[in-house]
C-alpha cells in the first residue's frame, strides 16, 4: 500500500468511528429518555440507525484495507451492507420528508400524522432498502475492486451501476427535493401574519416547521455534495469515455464516510430534544467541577 491508500483508509476509519459515536449517542438518548419518544424524534432515530449500520461496516472495511485483506469471503457481504446502508440513509430522509409533507400541507388529514402511518412508512422503507441490492448480490455483481480494495458494484457494469445509484441516491434525492419544494411553496402561499395574536400556536408551529425544513435541507445538501464525485466519475468514464483515475473509488468512499459522519452530527444538532438532553448531561458533569475550581481559587490565601 502506498501513502495515499494508507491515509485514505485512516481517514475513512476516523470518520466512520466519529459517525458511529454520534449515531450511538443519538440512539441511546432516544431509548433512555421517554420525553424524546415523539414521531419526529423516532423518524430521526430511524436515520441514526441507518447511519450507525453503515458507519460500523465502513470501520470493518477500513481495517481490512489497512491490514491488506480486502478480498476475503466476507467482502461481497460487506459490499452488500454498504450499499444497503447508503440506501437506508437516503430512504430514511424520504420518510422524514413525507411526514413533514403530511403535517404541513395535509394537516387536516389526521390519519396521515398518526403513529401507525409513520411506522408503516418506516416498515416499507426498510423493506425496500434491504431488498433492492439483493438481485445484485445474488447475481455476483458485487465484486472486489482492486484499486479501491473494497467490494462493490463496478462502474464497468453499466446497467447494474445505474440501477444501484438510481435506487440508492438519485430517486431518493429527487423525491426529497420535490417534497420540500412543495412544502416551501405551500408555506409561501399560506403566509401567517405575526400581527395576528389570535393564531400564536399556529404561527409557532409554522416557524418550527420552517426551521426544521432548513435544517433538513442542510443534511440533503451535504449528502448530495458528498455523493457527487461518484456521479461525476461515472459520467466522465462511461459517457465521456475519459480515462478513469485509479484512486477515484477511494476518493468516493472518503467523501461518503465523511458525509455520513457529518449527517449523524447534524442529526443530533437539529433534533431539539436530543440536543437539550445531551447539553444538559454535559453541563451536569462540567459545570459543577468548574464551580468547585472557582471556589478553591477564591479560598486560596493571598500571600
N, C-alpha and C positions, 0 to 999 in steps of 0.2 A: 504494500500500500504506500502511495506517495503522500506528501504533506497535505495536499488538498483533500484527499479521501479521508485521512485521519481527522482533520479539522472539521470537515462536513459531518462526519459521524459523531464527533463530540458535540457539535452544535445541535444536531438532531436529538442527542441524548439529553442535553441540558434543557432544551425547550420542552421535550416530552416529559421530563421529570417535573418541571415547573407546571406544565399543563395538568399533569396528574394530581399534583398537590392542590392546585386551585379547584379542580373538579371534586376531589375528595373532601375538601373543606366545605364546599357548597353542599354536597350530598349529606355530610354529617350534620350540618346545621339544620337542613330541612328535616331530616329524620328525627333529631332530638327535640327541636323546638316546635311545639304544636301550633303556636301562633303563626308559623310560616306555612301552614297547610292550607293555602289558598290555591285556586285554579291557576292563576298566573305563575305562582311560585312552583307549582308542580310541573307545569309545562317547561319552565326554565330548568327544573330538576331533570326532566327528560333530556334536555340539551346537554346538561352536565354529565349524565350517564354515558351518552354517546361520545362526548369528548374524552371521558375517562377511559373507555374501552379502546379508543383509537390511540391515545397517548401511551397507555401501557403496552400496546402492541408495537408502537414505534420504539419504545425503550428496549424491548426484546430485539427488535430488528437492528437497532444501533449497536447493541452489544455483540450481536452476531457479526456485524460488519467489522467491528474493532478487533475481534478475535479471528476474523477472516474465515468464518464458517457460514457462508451465506446460502450455499446450495445444498441444504440438508433435506431430509424427508418432510420436515415441517414448513419448509419455505413456501410452498403453494398455499398452505393453510394460513400462514401469516399474511400473505398477499390477499387472500380472501377476506380476512378480518380487517385489513387496512382499507380495502375498497368498501366493505360493508360499513365500517365506522365512519368513513368520509360521507357516505350516503346518509347514514343516520344523522350526522350533524346538520347537513343541509335540509333533510326532510323534517327534522325537529323544528327548524326555523320556519318551515312552511306551515306546520301545525300552529305555531305561535301566531303567525300572520293570519291564518284562518280564524283563529279565536278572536284576535283583535278586530277583524272584519265583522264578526258576529256581534261583538259588544258595541262597536261604534256605528256601523251602517245599519245593521239589522237588530238594533237594541230592543225593538218591540216584540221580537220573536224570542221569548224567554227560553224556549226549549233548546235553542242553539247555544245558550250560555250555561247549561246545566253540567253537573259533573259527569253524567252519563255520556253526554255528547263529547266532552273533552277526552274522556277515557276511550271512547270509540275511535276518535281521530288518532290518538296515540297508538292504539292497537293496530289500526290499519297501516299507520306509518311504519311501525316495527315489522309488520308482515312484509311490506314492500321492500324495506331496507334490507331485510335479512334474506330475501329470495332473489333480488334482481341480479346478484353476482353468481348465483348457483349455476346457471347454464354455462357461464364462462369457466367456472371451476370444474364442472363435470367434463366438459369438452377439452380440458387441458390448455386453455388459453392463458391461464396464469402461469407464467414461466419465469425462470431465473434470468435476470438481466445482468450480464457480466459487467457492464460499465458502471451500473449503479449498485452492484452487489445486493440486489433486492429482487423479490418476486413481485410480479405484476403483469398487467396486460401490455404487450409490446405495441409500440406505435406502428410497427410494420403490419400488425394485424388490424388493418384499417377499420373494417366494419365492427370488429369487437371493441376497438378503442373508442370509436364514435358512439357505439351503444353505451359503453361504460360512462364516458364523460357526459353524455346526454342525460342519463338517468340520475347520476350522482351529482352533477354540477349544473349543467345548462338548464334543464327543465325546472329544477327547484328554484334556481335563481330567477328565471323568467316569471314563475308563479309568484315568488316573493315580491318582485318589483311590481307586478300587476296588482297584487293585493294592497300593498302600501300606497300605490298611486291612487287606487280607488278610495282608500281611507282618507288620504290627504285632500283629494278632490271633494269628497263628501263634507269634510270639515270646513273647507273654504266656501262651499255652497250653503252651509248652515252655520254661519258665524254666530257667536254669542256676544251679547253686549255686557261689558263689565259694569255699566251703569245700572243694569237691571238687578237690583238687590234681592228680588224675589226668587231668583234662579241660581243662587250661590252654589248649592250642591252640584247642579248640572255644569256650572262653569268650572268648578274644581275638578270634576271628573274629566271634562274636555281638556283642561290644561294637563292633567296627569296622562291622558291618552296621547296628547301631542308630545309630551316629554318622553314617554315610552317609545313612541314611533321613532323619534330622533335617535334614541339610544340603540334601538334595534337596527336602524339604518347604519349605525357605526359598525356593528358586527357584520352586516351584509357587505358593506364596502371593504372591510378587512378581508373577508373570505374571498371576495371577487378579486381583489388585488393580488392576494397570495396564491390563488389558483390560476392567475392569468398567465404565468410562464408556461404552464403545461399546454394551454390553448395556443399560445404564440409558437411554441416549439412544434406542435402538430401541424399548424398552418405552414410554417417555414419548411418543414421537411417533407410533408406529404402532398401539399398543394403547390407550393412554390418550388419544390424539388431542390431546396438548398441542402448542402451537406450538414449533417447533424453534428452537434458538439458532444463529444463523448461523456462529458460530465453534466449534461443537461438534466439527466434523471436525478442526480444528486442535488442539483440546484432546486429542482422542483420539490423534492422531498424536504429540503431545508425550509423552503417557503411554506410548505404545508404544515410542518411541525411548529414553526413559529406562529403561523396563523391560528392553529388550534390552541396553543398556549395563550395567545392574546385573547382569543374568544372566551376561553374559560375565565380569564381575569376580568374581562369586560362583563361577563355574565354575573360575577359577584358584585361588581360596581353598580350595575344598572338595576339589580334586584334589591329594592329598598330594605325589605325585611331582613334579608341575609346580610346585607352590608351593615345594618344597625346592630345586629347580634354580634357580628364579627368585631365591629368597632368597640362595642361595649365590653366584649370579652378581653380585647387587647388593653383597653383603658383600665380594666379592673386589675390587671396584673402589673401595669406600668406606672399608673398614676400614684398608687399608694407608696411604691418604692421611691418614687421621685419626691413625694412629700416627706417621707422619713429622712431622705438625704438632706432636704432643705431644712428640716427641723434640727438635724445634727449639726448642720453648718451654723445655724443661728445660735445653738447652745455652746458652740466652741468658745472657750475663753479667749479673750483678747490679751495677748502678751505685750 
